Structures are given as structure tokens and as C-alpha cells.
């Protein structure tokens, strides 16, 4: 249920409404927009049947949320969520690009890559320290040492960093180093992990599962939001279909659909969507054209010898060329880069 307060509602009024809702046994989520404060009452709404919310001072209207995902729905917030990560505004009119290698391999490679992607215009550095691999014999990442190398690259370039959280037991360690916590596709429905990410109070980039519907994707985001963390970035990275010519099938239609359903910013990962570096540029440009708020792109200084996903990684010069093209597409759809 959504309780919309009047423009002139004071903090005392907000507190009074919150106390009434909590007193009935429901949890509360407060969203302060430019003009209105909205209070979400989360839980069994029948518990509020004995309270006339409309009669409370400062209340303008009371509306039920019909979607099963309450806090992340467009019903809850008509305004799009903007997330500030060290001065980088995600979900605003400026598109943001996250770039870097699939996995952190060495100090020289990560620093060189970070320097190159920053020069091309990327604002956030990606790099996996803990890698979820299909085979237990493949390179699993450098772990804590990889996080330290990412931190060194951040120190040298000033780029905020994002890396994946795979195990709830690593939450504190990951959050010590990263600016954005990534939840990968394979863990999209790891509900214990989502709950921990929500409690961590760091921005979270949530990737869509390999076979997940839009509804399932948003319900997973709801797990994070239910813990009081609304700083969530949704990332479409391709889904599994019968098609074998690409690694996955990149669902570009997910962008406008998600824009209708949720107030959260939406990113596209064309690298995992295609699995082939030659397809990354056209898919990235298409993603901007259909309304994505940003991109996550794999870049490696020596993809031929990369320990992970070299086939889908762009070399720095190709990435710089793509960024130039993306700026033109951004202008055409009323965005900047």
C-alpha cells in the first residue's frame, strides 16, 4: 500500500504516519521525491483495516500496489531512481558505462585496463575477484587478492569499482573494497545472498538469471529492496534460448518493459549477451537506442591470453571507437555520455 503525503507534510507528520503503520505490524519504506513523500506499507494490509489512513494529518491519498513486487514497482515511484556512486549518477540523463576485464589477473593488467577505459570515457571499473565458473577446474579468480588489486587500480585512476558477491560470508570483505556490489545471473534467485546484499547498504547491480522472466527478475530485486536498500541497478545480460549462434540471446525488449514496470535504472551487458566481441558494438548501440541507462562492457588489454571470457572482450582501441559511436547514439535519443 502507498500513502502519499501532502506537499507541506512535516517530519512530525511523516513520523506519526510511520508509527501508525508499524504499530499495526507492517514494515515501512519511505521515498522522498521532489514534490511528495511517499510511504510504503509492506506486509499484510488487512492489519490496517482498523486504521483510517486517509484521515491522518498530512495524508493526501492511499492506494494499493497491485504488483507482487511492491517497492521496485513503477506504482511505488513514478520518478526514476537515481543512484550516486562517488559522483557518478546512474539513472539520470547521462548514460554510464562500466568497463574492465572479466576477472582481475595482475596489478599491471588491471591498472592498464582501468587507465584505458577511463581515457575512453568509462566512469566505473569492473573486475571479477570471485568468479562463478561452469567448470570447477576453470580459473576461479584471485579472491581477496583480486579485490586489493582493484582497490589499487581505483587509487591510481579514481574510478569507482564493481565486483561480484557470490557468498553471503564474503559480504563484509566485498563491501570493504567495492563501490557497487554485483549479483551475477547464476545467483539471481539466491535469496539469502540477495537479503545480505540488501542489508549491506551498498548500491547493487543485479543481473537477470539465465532463464528468468521479467517478473522473477523484479521479485529478486524486491528481496534487496525489502531490506531497506533501494539502490538497485537491473542488468539484462542475455537469456538462454534454443539459439546457439550466440552465447545467450540478448533480450533488448527487456529494457522498455522494465522501464514500464519499475523505477530502477536498467543496464545492458552486451558482452555476455553475445559472447563474441564482434557483436558487442552493435548490441551496445542498440541498447542505448531502446532506452538503457548504461552499459557493462568487458575490456581486456590482451584478450587472446585472458584467463576468462577473452572471446567477448574488446581491446582498448575498439572500446574507444565504440564510445565515440555511443555518444552519437546518445544524442539521438536525448541522452549524453
C-alpha positions in Angstrom: 0.0 0.0 0.0 1.2 3.5 -0.8 0.4 6.5 1.4 1.1 9.8 -0.5 1.6 12.8 1.8 0.8 16.4 1.0 3.4 18.8 -0.2 3.6 20.6 3.1 3.9 17.4 5.2 6.4 17.9 8.0 8.8 15.4 9.5 6.5 15.1 12.5 3.6 14.1 10.2 5.8 11.6 8.5 6.8 10.1 11.8 3.2 9.9 13.0 2.1 8.0 9.9 5.1 5.7 10.2 4.2 4.9 13.9 0.6 4.1 12.9 1.8 1.6 10.2 4.5 0.0 12.4 2.0 -0.2 15.3 -0.2 -2.3 13.1 2.6 -4.8 12.5 3.7 -3.7 9.0 7.2 -2.6 7.8 7.7 0.8 6.3 9.7 2.2 3.3 9.9 6.0 2.9 10.6 7.5 -0.5 11.2 11.3 -0.7 10.7 12.7 -4.2 11.0 16.2 -5.5 7.4 17.2 -4.5 6.0 14.4 -2.4 7.0 12.0 0.3 5.6 8.5 -0.3 5.3 5.9 2.5 5.1 2.3 1.5 3.3 -0.1 4.0 4.7 -3.5 3.4 3.0 -6.6 4.8 -0.5 -7.9 5.4 -2.6 -4.9 4.6 -5.6 -6.4 6.4 -3.9 -5.4 9.6 -4.5 -1.8 8.7 -8.3 -2.3 8.3 -9.0 -0.7 11.7 -7.0 2.5 10.9 -8.4 5.2 8.6 -5.1 6.2 7.0 -6.9 8.9 4.8 -7.9 10.7 8.0 -4.4 11.0 9.3 -2.9 14.6 9.2 -0.9 15.3 6.1 -2.2 12.3 4.1 -3.2 13.1 0.5 -4.2 9.7 -0.8 -3.9 6.0 -0.1 -3.5 3.5 -2.9 -2.9 -0.3 -3.1 0.1 -1.6 -5.0 -1.3 -4.3 -7.3 2.1 -5.7 -8.5 3.7 -8.5 -6.5 6.9 -6.5 -6.4 5.9 -3.6 -4.3 9.0 -1.4 -3.6 10.6 -1.7 -7.0 7.4 -1.1 -9.0 6.6 2.0 -11.0 3.4 2.2 -8.9 5.5 2.9 -5.9 7.6 5.7 -7.5 6.7 7.5 -10.7 10.1 9.2 -10.6 13.1 7.1 -11.8 15.6 6.2 -9.1 19.0 8.0 -9.5 21.9 6.4 -7.7 25.0 8.4 -6.9 28.2 6.4 -6.8 31.1 8.6 -5.9 29.7 11.5 -8.1 28.7 9.1 -10.9 24.9 9.5 -11.3 23.3 6.3 -12.5 19.7 6.6 -13.9 20.0 10.3 -14.7 20.1 11.7 -18.3 23.8 10.9 -18.6 24.5 7.3 -19.7 27.1 5.5 -17.7 29.5 2.8 -18.9 31.0 0.2 -16.6 34.1 -1.4 -18.3 37.0 -3.7 -17.5 38.1 -7.3 -17.6 36.0 -10.3 -16.7 38.5 -11.1 -14.0 41.4 -9.4 -12.2 44.6 -11.2 -13.2 47.5 -9.0 -12.2 48.3 -5.4 -11.0 49.7 -4.3 -14.3 46.8 -5.7 -16.4 44.1 -4.2 -14.2 45.8 -0.8 -13.9 46.5 -0.6 -17.6 42.9 -1.6 -18.4 41.5 0.9 -15.9 43.6 3.7 -17.4 42.5 2.8 -20.9 38.8 2.6 -20.2 38.8 5.9 -18.2 40.5 7.6 -21.1 37.8 6.4 -23.4 35.0 7.7 -21.1 34.0 4.8 -18.8 33.1 6.0 -15.4 33.2 2.8 -13.4 35.7 -0.1 -13.4 34.6 -3.7 -13.4 36.7 -6.8 -12.5 35.9 -10.2 -11.0 37.7 -11.3 -7.9 35.5 -14.3 -7.2 34.4 -16.0 -10.4 31.4 -18.3 -10.8 32.5 -20.8 -13.5 30.6 -23.6 -15.0 33.6 -25.9 -14.6 35.2 -26.3 -11.1 38.6 -26.6 -12.9 38.4 -23.2 -14.6 40.1 -20.1 -13.2 38.0 -19.1 -10.1 39.5 -15.6 -9.6 42.1 -14.2 -7.2 39.7 -13.7 -4.3 40.7 -11.2 -1.6 44.0 -10.5 -3.5 41.9 -9.5 -6.6 39.9 -7.0 -4.5 43.1 -5.5 -3.3 44.3 -5.1 -6.9 41.0 -3.5 -7.8 41.5 -1.0 -4.9 44.9 -0.2 -6.2 43.5 0.5 -9.7 40.9 2.7 -8.1 43.6 4.6 -6.2 45.5 5.2 -9.4 42.6 6.2 -11.7 39.9 7.4 -9.3 37.3 5.1 -10.9 34.7 3.6 -8.6 34.8 -0.2 -8.7 32.2 -3.1 -9.0 32.8 -6.7 -8.3 30.7 -9.8 -7.8 29.5 -11.1 -4.4 28.9 -14.9 -4.6 28.8 -16.0 -0.9 27.0 -14.3 2.0 30.0 -15.0 4.1 32.1 -12.6 1.9 29.7 -9.7 2.2 31.8 -7.7 4.7 35.0 -8.4 2.7 33.5 -7.3 -0.6 31.9 -4.2 0.8 35.2 -3.2 2.3 36.6 -2.6 -1.2 33.8 -2.1 -3.8 31.5 0.8 -4.5 28.9 -1.4 -6.2 28.1 -5.0 -5.3 27.3 -7.2 -8.3 24.9 -10.2 -8.0 25.5 -12.4 -11.0 23.0 -14.2 -13.2 23.6 -17.6 -11.5 22.8 -16.1 -8.1 19.7 -14.0 -9.1 17.5 -16.3 -7.0 19.9 -16.9 -4.2 17.6 -15.3 -1.8 19.9 -15.4 1.2 22.5 -13.6 -0.8 20.0 -11.0 -2.0 19.0 -10.4 1.6 22.6 -9.9 2.7 23.2 -7.5 -0.3 20.1 -5.5 0.8 21.4 -5.2 4.3 24.9 -4.1 3.1 23.6 -0.6 2.1 25.9 -0.5 -1.0 24.4 0.0 -4.5 23.7 -3.4 -6.0 23.8 -4.3 -9.7 21.5 -7.3 -10.2 21.9 -9.4 -13.3 19.0 -11.3 -14.8 19.1 -15.0 -14.5 19.7 -17.2 -17.5 16.1 -18.4 -17.6 14.3 -15.8 -15.5 11.1 -14.0 -16.5 10.8 -10.3 -16.0 8.5 -10.9 -13.0 11.1 -13.3 -11.4 13.8 -10.7 -12.1 11.9 -7.9 -10.3 10.9 -10.2 -7.4 14.6 -10.8 -6.9 15.1 -7.1 -6.8 12.3 -6.8 -4.3 14.3 -9.1 -1.9 17.1 -6.4 -1.9 14.7 -3.5 -1.6 12.8 -5.2 1.3 15.9 -4.9 3.4 15.8 -1.1 3.0 18.2 -0.8 0.1 16.6 0.8 -3.0 19.9 1.5 -4.7 19.4 -1.3 -7.3 20.6 -1.4 -10.9 18.9 -4.0 -13.1 21.2 -5.6 -15.7 20.0 -7.6 -18.7 22.8 -9.9 -19.9 21.1 -12.4 -22.2 18.9 -15.3 -21.5 19.1 -19.0 -22.5 17.1 -19.9 -25.6 17.3 -22.6 -28.3 19.7 -20.3 -30.3 23.3 -21.5 -30.5 24.9 -18.8 -32.7 25.5 -16.6 -29.7 26.4 -17.3 -26.1 23.0 -16.1 -25.0 20.0 -14.3 -26.5 20.2 -10.7 -25.6 16.7 -9.5 -24.7 16.7 -5.9 -25.7 12.9 -5.7 -25.3 13.5 -6.1 -21.6 14.7 -2.5 -21.4 11.4 -0.8 -22.4 9.4 -3.4 -20.5 11.4 -2.8 -17.3 11.1 0.9 -17.8 7.3 0.5 -17.7 7.3 -1.8 -14.7 10.0 -0.3 -12.4 11.6 2.9 -11.3 15.1 1.3 -11.1 17.8 2.1 -13.7 18.4 -0.5 -16.3 21.7 -1.6 -17.8 22.7 -3.9 -20.6 25.7 -6.3 -20.7 26.2 -6.9 -24.5 29.4 -8.9 -23.8 27.7 -11.8 -22.0 24.7 -11.3 -24.2 26.6 -12.2 -27.3 29.8 -14.0 -26.2 31.6 -12.6 -29.3 33.5 -9.4 -29.3 32.4 -8.5 -32.8 28.8 -8.3 -31.7 29.4 -6.1 -28.7 29.4 -2.8 -30.5 26.1 -3.2 -32.5 24.3 -4.6 -29.4 25.6 -1.8 -27.2 24.4 0.9 -29.6 21.0 -0.8 -29.9 20.8 -0.9 -26.1 21.2 2.9 -25.9 18.7 3.3 -28.7 16.0 1.4 -26.8 16.5 3.3 -23.6 19.1 1.7 -21.4 20.6 3.8 -18.7 24.0 2.3 -19.1 26.2 -0.5 -20.3 28.6 -3.0 -18.8 31.3 -4.0 -21.3 34.2 -6.3 -20.9 37.6 -4.8 -22.0 41.0 -6.5 -21.8 44.4 -5.3 -22.9 45.3 -8.8 -24.2 42.1 -10.8 -24.7 43.9 -13.6 -26.6 45.6 -14.6 -23.3 42.8 -13.7 -20.9 42.1 -16.2 -18.2 38.3 -15.7 -18.5 36.0 -14.6 -21.4 38.6 -13.3 -23.8 36.4 -14.1 -26.8 33.9 -11.5 -25.8 36.3 -8.8 -24.6 37.1 -5.7 -26.6 40.6 -4.3 -26.9 41.0 -0.8 -25.6 41.2 0.8 -29.1 38.0 -1.0 -30.1 36.3 0.2 -26.9 37.4 3.8 -27.5 35.9 3.6 -31.0 32.7 2.2 -29.6 32.4 5.0 -27.0 32.7 7.6 -29.8 29.8 5.9 -31.6 27.7 5.6 -28.5 28.0 9.4 -27.9 26.3 9.9 -31.3 23.5 7.4 -30.5 23.0 9.0 -27.0 22.4 12.4 -28.6 19.9 11.0 -31.0 17.8 9.6 -28.1 18.1 12.7 -25.9 20.9 11.4 -23.6 24.5 12.3 -23.0 27.6 10.2 -22.5 
